[in-house]
């Protein structure tokens, strides 16, 4: 792993070159423009390999990957080809460290990784489709680059508040991006997402600036573990940065629907007042629920949001939930642990950060 750190781009390029030359039948599973794909597959494999001994986190991560890969058309017979090319790329760029023992270790590792993914996909195939079609029924442009998009799936879509899904638009086939559900499950079956158009963001840009009611998108399966533990009456400390407020709003609705009078404290962070696009919604929820407290934190530095919670509390009897930019999650986990919240009660869905936190 250390040997490829400085040549990751070359490893990635060579990996895909091997894959498409040796197994051209796999090329249609990937986007036409590979710059959007880049190192996603390889990064997932290397993340798994690096943390192969962190069994609970790793198995959950791989099972989600296996279920999610069904939407690409991935089949069990595709995995050996990927493993062969992974090992080919690694061996080419770490010649000084590569020997028969190293190769055998990577074969064992990849075999374990792929089998967890294959088994999860097979189990999921028995109970759910590989994807759902969904019609956009409303498109609310909150700021020039943030939209709330509401869709109606073509069949029942079961999920839990705090989870997320992957979305594909008709304008960029086979390019999927993750978005959190912005509400708890609704009686009318509609799903809402908060989308911020990112620079060079193909999917986000299309959803914010191009999508309109009547357009059809595709949804992958729901996933994620940032869900409420309803077996306890501990309070919830929620940090939402930017569009990360979407799953936090869903968690608040989930607590309300369960009828428990648990304290829920929400810190809503943004770089400017203008970016607090959903503050009115959160304040209306606060007016309706006396157990809910909402505080807006405006600062151009994402670290300011985690630091702000030190001014309140104490929080050591709370479960914590974080959603937002990676930098906010990293500093947030550090802050929450430093004020006495154990790691097992800190939830978010940034996989690499979750591995580091544990």
FIDOGU-684984 format. One record per residue (C-alpha): x, z, y; residue in one letter; residue number from 1; chain. Coordinates in pm, 1 decimal, always signed. Example, Ala and Ser with C-alpha at 12.3 -4.5 7.8 and 13.67 -1.06 7.14 Angstrom:
FIDOGU-684984
east  up  north  resn  resi  chain
+1230.0  +780.0  -450.0  a  1  A
+1367.0  +714.0  -106.0  s  2  A
//
This chain:
FIDOGU-684984
east  up  north  resn  resi  chain
+0.0  +0.0  +0.0  x  1  A
+282.4  +84.0  +240.4  x  2  A
+458.6  -239.2  +151.0  x  3  A
+173.9  -460.5  +268.4  x  4  A
+90.1  -269.3  +586.5  x  5  A
+297.7  -498.4  +810.5  x  6  A
+192.4  -822.4  +638.3  x  7  A
-179.1  -757.3  +593.8  x  8  A
-281.4  -1083.8  +761.5  x  9  A
-57.8  -1288.1  +531.3  x  10  A
-185.9  -1102.1  +226.3  x  11  A
-544.1  -1171.0  +332.3  x  12  A
-484.3  -1541.5  +395.1  x  13  A
-300.2  -1587.5  +67.3  x  14  A
-567.6  -1396.7  -124.2  x  15  A
-844.2  -1627.7  -3.1  x  16  A
-627.0  -1936.9  -51.3  x  17  A
-570.2  -1839.9  -414.7  x  18  A
-935.4  -1761.2  -466.0  x  19  A
-1065.9  -2089.3  -330.3  x  20  A
-799.6  -2309.3  -489.3  x  21  A
-818.1  -2152.8  -834.8  x  22  A
-1194.1  -2088.5  -828.7  x  23  A
-1356.5  -2341.4  -592.8  x  24  A
-1702.3  -2262.5  -733.2  x  25  A
-1684.3  -1929.2  -547.2  x  26  A
-1640.2  -2087.0  -203.5  x  27  A
-2017.4  -2127.8  -139.7  x  28  A
-2060.4  -1749.7  -167.4  x  29  A
-1863.5  -1706.7  +156.6  x  30  A
-1942.1  -1805.9  +518.1  x  31  A
-1845.0  -2153.1  +632.4  x  32  A
-1627.4  -1998.7  +905.8  x  33  A
-1396.1  -1752.0  +735.9  x  34  A
-1273.8  -1593.4  +1060.0  x  35  A
-1592.7  -1387.2  +1058.6  x  36  A
-1524.9  -1278.4  +702.1  x  37  A
-1150.9  -1224.3  +741.4  x  38  A
-1035.0  -917.2  +557.3  x  39  A
-1371.7  -759.2  +471.3  x  40  A
-1351.7  -808.8  +95.5  x  41  A
-981.3  -733.7  +71.1  x  42  A
-1012.3  -429.7  +297.3  x  43  A
-1290.6  -290.8  +79.4  x  44  A
-1080.2  -334.3  -234.1  x  45  A
-771.7  -177.5  -78.4  x  46  A
-970.4  +114.6  +65.0  x  47  A
-1106.0  +181.2  -281.9  x  48  A
-764.2  +154.5  -443.6  x  49  A
-599.2  +382.5  -189.7  x  50  A
-853.8  +657.3  -255.7  x  51  A
-900.5  +602.9  -627.4  x  52  A
-868.9  +979.2  -696.2  x  53  A
-1139.1  +1078.3  -444.8  x  54  A
-1408.7  +1031.8  -706.9  x  55  A
-1733.8  +1153.5  -539.1  x  56  A
-1681.8  +959.8  -215.3  x  57  A
-1533.2  +657.5  -388.3  x  58  A
-1805.5  +615.2  -649.5  x  59  A
-2078.2  +632.8  -384.6  x  60  A
-1887.3  +379.6  -173.2  x  61  A
-1841.4  +140.0  -466.0  x  62  A
-2199.2  +170.0  -585.7  x  63  A
-2321.5  +76.3  -238.2  x  64  A
-2080.5  -218.0  -237.0  x  65  A
-2202.0  -332.5  -577.5  x  66  A
-2567.7  -315.7  -477.6  x  67  A
-2497.2  -482.7  -145.3  x  68  A
-2303.2  -770.3  -304.0  x  69  A
-2614.4  -886.4  -487.4  x  70  A
-2732.7  -1052.5  -166.5  x  71  A
-2426.6  -1279.3  -172.1  x  72  A
-2511.0  -1403.1  -522.0  x  73  A
-2223.3  -1211.5  -679.1  x  74  A
-2234.3  -1200.3  -1059.5  x  75  A
-2030.4  -996.0  -1312.1  x  76  A
-1832.8  -1305.8  -1414.0  x  77  A
-1700.0  -1340.3  -1056.8  x  78  A
-1509.9  -1012.1  -1061.2  x  79  A
-1217.1  -1116.9  -1287.4  x  80  A
-1138.6  -1409.3  -1056.4  x  81  A
-1123.8  -1179.2  -753.3  x  82  A
-903.0  -932.1  -940.2  x  83  A
-665.1  -1205.7  -1050.5  x  84  A
-620.9  -1328.3  -692.9  x  85  A
-590.7  -976.8  -552.9  x  86  A
-302.4  -903.2  -786.7  x  87  A
-150.1  -1242.6  -714.5  x  88  A
-148.3  -1175.2  -340.9  x  89  A
-14.8  -821.4  -373.8  x  90  A
+265.4  -923.4  -609.6  x  91  A
+377.0  -1206.6  -379.0  x  92  A
+409.4  -983.4  -72.1  x  93  A
+563.4  -674.8  -237.1  x  94  A
+831.2  -830.0  -457.8  x  95  A
+1068.3  -537.8  -421.0  x  96  A
+809.5  -285.0  -538.2  x  97  A
+626.7  -496.5  -796.4  x  98  A
+703.8  -462.4  -1165.6  x  99  A
+516.9  -453.8  -1495.8  x  100  A
+418.7  -88.9  -1450.0  x  101  A
+282.3  -153.0  -1099.8  x  102  A
+82.8  -450.5  -1220.5  x  103  A
-63.7  -250.3  -1509.2  x  104  A
-167.6  +24.5  -1266.0  x  105  A
-341.9  -228.4  -1038.4  x  106  A
-517.3  -388.1  -1336.2  x  107  A
-649.3  -46.0  -1440.9  x  108  A
-753.8  +34.4  -1084.1  x  109  A
-932.9  -293.3  -1025.3  x  110  A
-1103.8  -271.4  -1364.0  x  111  A
-1239.2  +71.1  -1273.4  x  112  A
-1347.1  -43.5  -925.2  x  113  A
-1522.4  -356.1  -1047.6  x  114  A
-1701.4  -182.8  -1335.2  x  115  A
-1860.1  +73.7  -1100.5  x  116  A
-1979.8  -211.3  -877.1  x  117  A
-2109.6  -419.5  -1170.3  x  118  A
-2299.9  -125.3  -1319.4  x  119  A
-2458.0  -35.4  -983.2  x  120  A
-2569.3  -395.2  -928.2  x  121  A
-2718.5  -417.8  -1278.2  x  122  A
-2916.5  -97.4  -1230.8  x  123  A
-3038.1  -210.3  -888.9  x  124  A
-3152.0  -546.9  -1026.0  x  125  A
-3410.3  -368.0  -1239.2  x  126  A
-3585.7  -209.1  -942.2  x  127  A
-3528.8  -411.2  -625.7  x  128  A
-3478.9  -768.5  -501.1  x  129  A
-3135.3  -884.2  -391.9  x  130  A
-3271.2  -929.5  -37.6  x  131  A
-3590.6  -925.7  +167.1  x  132  A
-3716.5  -1186.5  +412.9  x  133  A
-3842.3  -1030.7  +736.9  x  134  A
-4027.4  -1183.5  +1034.0  x  135  A
-3937.2  -1069.1  +1383.9  x  136  A
-4260.1  -939.0  +1540.2  x  137  A
-4118.6  -804.8  +1868.6  x  138  A
-3798.3  -840.4  +2069.6  x  139  A
-3749.3  -589.9  +2352.0  x  140  A
-3444.1  -658.0  +2570.4  x  141  A
-3357.4  -312.0  +2705.4  x  142  A
-3038.8  -412.7  +2890.5  x  143  A
-2860.3  -745.3  +2926.5  x  144  A
-2682.0  -684.8  +2595.2  x  145  A
-2903.4  -438.6  +2401.4  x  146  A
-3227.0  -534.3  +2226.6  x  147  A
-3472.7  -343.3  +2009.1  x  148  A
-3574.5  -581.8  +1732.5  x  149  A
-3878.9  -502.4  +1515.5  x  150  A
-3944.6  -691.4  +1192.2  x  151  A
-4205.5  -710.7  +916.4  x  152  A
-4053.8  -743.1  +563.5  x  153  A
-4220.6  -983.6  +321.7  x  154  A
-4263.3  -702.8  +64.8  x  155  A
-4242.6  -321.8  +66.6  x  156  A
-3904.1  -199.1  +185.0  x  157  A
-3834.8  +162.5  +78.1  x  158  A
-3572.1  +353.1  +276.0  x  159  A
-3495.2  +699.3  +410.5  x  160  A
-3450.8  +795.5  +776.2  x  161  A
-3081.5  +785.1  +868.8  x  162  A
-2998.0  +493.0  +641.8  x  163  A
-2890.2  +142.6  +740.8  x  164  A
-2908.9  -210.8  +603.5  x  165  A
-2731.4  -544.5  +636.9  x  166  A
-2884.7  -831.3  +832.0  x  167  A
-2833.1  -1208.3  +809.8  x  168  A
-2969.5  -1447.0  +1074.3  x  169  A
-3069.4  -1811.4  +1017.4  x  170  A
-2810.2  -1923.7  +1272.5  x  171  A
-2507.8  -1787.7  +1081.8  x  172  A
-2575.1  -1816.8  +705.8  x  173  A
-2386.4  -1579.4  +473.9  x  174  A
-2263.8  -1363.3  +762.3  x  175  A
-2409.6  -1013.5  +733.0  x  176  A
-2378.4  -716.2  +967.7  x  177  A
-2493.2  -355.8  +933.0  x  178  A
-2766.8  -200.3  +1149.1  x  179  A
-2931.3  +141.4  +1123.3  x  180  A
-3306.5  +186.1  +1104.4  x  181  A
-3430.0  +314.1  +1439.7  x  182  A
-3726.9  +506.2  +1302.2  x  183  A
-3843.3  +696.5  +999.4  x  184  A
-4053.0  +491.9  +750.7  x  185  A
-4375.8  +379.6  +922.0  x  186  A
-4724.3  +347.6  +779.1  x  187  A
-4742.1  -15.5  +894.7  x  188  A
-4418.5  -103.2  +711.1  x  189  A
-4242.1  -231.6  +1022.8  x  190  A
-3866.8  -178.1  +1070.7  x  191  A
-3679.9  -152.8  +1401.7  x  192  A
-3312.6  -196.4  +1487.8  x  193  A
-3112.2  -138.2  +1804.5  x  194  A
-2864.4  -424.1  +1848.0  x  195  A
-2583.8  -448.2  +2103.5  x  196  A
-2435.3  -794.5  +2157.1  x  197  A
-2059.8  -762.5  +2106.0  x  198  A
-1792.0  -999.5  +2236.2  x  199  A
-1756.4  -1274.2  +1972.6  x  200  A
-2028.0  -1098.1  +1774.4  x  201  A
-2200.7  -1382.4  +1595.1  x  202  A
-2485.1  -1186.0  +1439.9  x  203  A
-2531.2  -935.6  +1722.8  x  204  A
-2522.3  -1210.2  +1985.9  x  205  A
-2783.0  -1413.2  +1797.7  x  206  A
-3014.0  -1114.1  +1752.7  x  207  A
-2993.6  -1013.8  +2119.5  x  208  A
-2987.1  -1349.4  +2297.9  x  209  A
-3135.4  -1603.0  +2057.0  x  210  A
-3386.9  -1432.5  +1829.5  x  211  A
-3755.2  -1444.8  +1915.9  x  212  A
-4081.7  -1329.1  +1752.8  x  213  A
-4160.4  -1554.3  +1459.2  x  214  A
-3797.9  -1600.3  +1353.1  x  215  A
-3715.3  -1506.4  +993.6  x  216  A
-3408.4  -1300.2  +904.5  x  217  A
-3286.2  -1158.7  +573.8  x  218  A
-3229.1  -791.1  +493.7  x  219  A
-3002.8  -645.4  +229.9  x  220  A
-3083.1  -322.4  +43.6  x  221  A
-3097.5  +10.1  +230.2  x  222  A
-2793.2  +228.5  +196.5  x  223  A
-2623.5  +527.9  +356.0  x  224  A
-2613.3  +903.7  +309.8  x  225  A
-2668.3  +1024.7  +667.8  x  226  A
-3005.4  +1169.1  +567.8  x  227  A
-3174.3  +1504.0  +629.8  x  228  A
-3144.3  +1779.1  +368.6  x  229  A
-3500.7  +1909.9  +353.9  x  230  A
-3413.7  +2187.9  +108.8  x  231  A
-3265.1  +2397.6  +390.3  x  232  A
-3392.2  +2527.7  +724.2  x  233  A
-3056.2  +2490.8  +900.4  x  234  A
-3063.5  +2329.6  +1241.7  x  235  A
-2947.1  +1974.1  +1308.0  x  236  A
-2669.9  +1892.8  +1554.7  x  237  A
-2685.7  +1518.3  +1625.2  x  238  A
-2431.4  +1310.3  +1817.8  x  239  A
-2537.1  +954.3  +1900.6  x  240  A
-2313.6  +722.9  +2100.2  x  241  A
-2451.7  +394.4  +2237.8  x  242  A
-2677.7  +223.2  +1983.9  x  243  A
-2582.2  +506.5  +1748.1  x  244  A
-2885.9  +682.2  +1894.6  x  245  A
-3103.6  +463.7  +1666.6  x  246  A
-3055.8  +657.7  +1339.1  x  247  A
-3056.1  +986.6  +1532.7  x  248  A
-3404.5  +901.7  +1660.4  x  249  A
-3506.7  +828.8  +1300.5  x  250  A
-3377.3  +1170.5  +1189.4  x  251  A
-3579.5  +1344.9  +1462.2  x  252  A
-3894.6  +1164.2  +1347.3  x  253  A
-3817.5  +1258.9  +987.3  x  254  A
-3791.5  +1629.7  +1074.6  x  255  A
-4118.3  +1606.6  +1269.3  x  256  A
-4300.8  +1441.3  +980.8  x  257  A
-4190.3  +1714.6  +741.0  x  258  A
-4345.4  +1972.9  +972.7  x  259  A
-4051.2  +2212.4  +962.4  x  260  A
-3974.6  +2402.7  +1281.8  x  261  A
-3599.1  +2346.1  +1262.5  x  262  A
-3383.6  +2339.7  +1572.9  x  263  A
-3261.1  +1988.7  +1646.3  x  264  A
-3005.4  +1939.8  +1923.6  x  265  A
-2929.4  +1579.9  +2022.4  x  266  A
-2631.8  +1479.2  +2235.8  x  267  A
-2682.6  +1121.4  +2355.0  x  268  A
-2360.7  +963.5  +2483.7  x  269  A
-2309.6  +651.2  +2693.0  x  270  A
-2047.0  +503.8  +2921.5  x  271  A
-2289.6  +466.0  +3215.9  x  272  A
-2641.6  +576.5  +3308.5  x  273  A
-2750.0  +216.6  +3252.9  x  274  A
-2641.6  +239.6  +2889.0  x  275  A
-2883.9  +526.5  +2818.7  x  276  A
-3140.5  +259.8  +2730.2  x  277  A
-3345.0  +482.5  +2496.2  x  278  A
-3329.4  +809.2  +2689.5  x  279  A
-3697.1  +792.4  +2794.0  x  280  A
-3799.8  +769.1  +2427.8  x  281  A
-3585.8  +1067.8  +2335.9  x  282  A
-3721.8  +1272.4  +2627.4  x  283  A
-4079.7  +1194.5  +2521.9  x  284  A
-3994.7  +1321.9  +2174.1  x  285  A
-3852.5  +1637.1  +2334.9  x  286  A
-4179.4  +1693.1  +2525.0  x  287  A
-4376.2  +1662.3  +2199.9  x  288  A
-4154.8  +1891.2  +1990.8  x  289  A
-4047.1  +2230.5  +2127.0  x  290  A
-3775.4  +2258.8  +1861.7  x  291  A
-3597.4  +1947.8  +1996.7  x  292  A
-3335.3  +1952.9  +2273.6  x  293  A
-3190.4  +1629.7  +2416.2  x  294  A
-2880.8  +1619.4  +2638.7  x  295  A
-2736.8  +1302.1  +2791.0  x  296  A
-2357.3  +1283.3  +2823.0  x  297  A
-2226.4  +1003.1  +3046.3  x  298  A
-1854.1  +930.9  +3040.6  x  299  A
-1642.0  +621.1  +2995.6  x  300  A
-1433.6  +795.4  +2729.1  x  301  A
-1608.7  +815.1  +2388.6  x  302  A
-1419.4  +1138.4  +2314.6  x  303  A
-1619.1  +1312.0  +2588.6  x  304  A
-1930.1  +1328.7  +2372.0  x  305  A
-1779.7  +1541.7  +2091.2  x  306  A
-1596.4  +1758.5  +2344.4  x  307  A
-1922.8  +1830.4  +2528.5  x  308  A
-2069.8  +2019.5  +2234.9  x  309  A
-1810.0  +2294.7  +2280.4  x  310  A
-1999.7  +2398.1  +2594.2  x  311  A
-2306.9  +2486.8  +2388.1  x  312  A
-2375.3  +2641.7  +2049.5  x  313  A
-2275.4  +2822.3  +1838.8  x  314  A
-2312.9  +2549.5  +1574.3  x  315  A
-2163.7  +2696.1  +1257.6  x  316  A
-2511.0  +2733.7  +1099.2  x  317  A
-2604.5  +2370.3  +1170.0  x  318  A
-2580.8  +2045.6  +975.8  x  319  A
-2410.0  +1778.8  +1185.7  x  320  A
-2487.3  +1405.9  +1210.5  x  321  A
-2274.2  +1149.1  +1391.5  x  322  A
-2347.2  +784.7  +1470.5  x  323  A
-2156.7  +566.3  +1712.8  x  324  A
-1818.4  +403.7  +1774.9  x  325  A
-1538.1  +481.3  +1524.9  x  326  A
-1336.7  +668.0  +1787.8  x  327  A
-1630.3  +895.9  +1859.3  x  328  A
-1677.2  +965.6  +1489.1  x  329  A
-1308.7  +1046.2  +1439.7  x  330  A
-1292.8  +1287.8  +1732.1  x  331  A
-1638.2  +1420.3  +1646.7  x  332  A
-1541.5  +1516.6  +1292.3  x  333  A
-1230.2  +1694.2  +1423.1  x  334  A
-1431.2  +1881.6  +1687.0  x  335  A
-1709.4  +1985.4  +1450.4  x  336  A
-1466.9  +2117.9  +1191.8  x  337  A
-1275.0  +2308.1  +1459.4  x  338  A
-1592.4  +2492.8  +1567.8  x  339  A
-1675.7  +2606.5  +1217.2  x  340  A
-1895.3  +2338.0  +1057.9  x  341  A
-1763.6  +2267.7  +705.6  x  342  A
-1690.9  +1908.0  +608.0  x  343  A
-1968.8  +1898.9  +348.8  x  344  A
-2225.3  +1955.6  +627.7  x  345  A
-2092.8  +1675.6  +851.8  x  346  A
-2264.6  +1344.3  +780.8  x  347  A
-2203.3  +990.9  +900.7  x  348  A
-2163.0  +648.3  +745.5  x  349  A
-1817.4  +535.0  +851.1  x  350  A
-1663.9  +511.6  +505.4  x  351  A
-1297.0  +515.6  +597.6  x  352  A
-1350.6  +811.4  +831.9  x  353  A
-1550.1  +991.1  +562.7  x  354  A
-1260.3  +956.1  +319.2  x  355  A
-1016.0  +1088.6  +579.2  x  356  A
-1245.8  +1378.9  +667.3  x  357  A
-1255.1  +1495.6  +307.9  x  358  A
//
